[in-house]
Amino acid sequence: MNVHSVSSLTAYIKGLFARETVLQHLLVRGEVSNFKRYPSGHCYFTLKDAKSALKCVMFRSYASRLRFLPENGMQVVAEGRIAVYERDGVYQLYAENLQPEGAGSLAIAFEQLKQKLAAEGLFDAAHKKPLPKFPKKIGVVTSLAGAVLRDIYHVSKRRWPSVELVLYPVKVQGEESAAEVAEGIRFFNEKYPVDVLIVGRGGGSMEDLWSFNEEVVVRAIYDSALPVISAVGHETDFTLADFAADVRAATPSQAAEFAVPDRQELLRYVMSLRARLGTLARREVETRRLRVEGLLQSTALSRPQLLLADRKQRLDRAQARLLELCQKSLDKKRQALDTAMGKLEILSPVHVLRRGYSIVEKQGEPVTSVRQVQPGDELTLTLKDGRVSAVAR
């Protein structure tokens, strides 16, 4: 019996696996566990069921094509080949594609990216911008072919003929379409400002509309300083671009209706305002006419003498009251004056002279003491009825 090395035995087993055609292309159903994605882009995980487990690897070239991110516990069907990894001496599945069971890969990718962007606030109502009421220029990011551009043109021109439409033609389906749509949004923001943007395409399958679920498009809409109307698919179609846009239109025609006002509707509104203004003016004139008639029929204008008579009586009563108050005040002041005069009379020097007293003056100054007088001084005596001269001895 020959003795084999580990390497030679492993190489032999690897050859057996390689020659087995069934193992070169097969589908394996299982539950994902221990999923890891390394910076290199390679993915490593295990597929398991109730009885067994199978190691799996998906290299970057295949992993980059996945629409969704595999998660632990997810039921998937892996497509690939079985081969031996010689270093560890184990067999594993080299996966080339993964498809989730139940919901499709696009549906899972949609929900995963929606949750991620919602957590970052890209769909918050606080970031929504109002649409201009009377736009002069509208930027349109859509395909040059198809009915979308025609619908937007006809509806907008019918409603508001003066509006100018500027088209940035892009692919709306395929690998390069998402990047072109995002570039169109940035073009209008950075190089050709307009009043509002319409971004969209016609209806189709989820695969057809997928460009408007790409992260690059959603972030371009969120970063746009210009208000954006999304018009993707039909009324029942929803994309992530709809959630990020400032306004979501069910159809391209409705997007045009949102973007511009209706001239006929505005005209009807102006006419209604005009009619309302005329009604209010007539009502105001009638109100003032009735007021003037009421004033003309008032006593003040129809019989002004009665108004003057009433005012004359009030004036007479006021004058009488004023005279009465003046007389009372004058009597009170006269009584006070008489009292003051009586007090002055009592204190007057003349009153003292009447009782036999006199006032002695020397050289015009009153004499109040004998020491002020010397023999021979000339004095003046003031009595109650006159003055006399005297000489002191």
Order of alpha helices (4+ residues) and beta strands (2+ residues): alpha-beta-beta-beta-alpha-beta-beta-alpha-beta-alpha-beta-alpha-beta-alpha-beta-alpha-beta-alpha-alpha-alpha-alpha-alpha-beta-beta-beta-beta
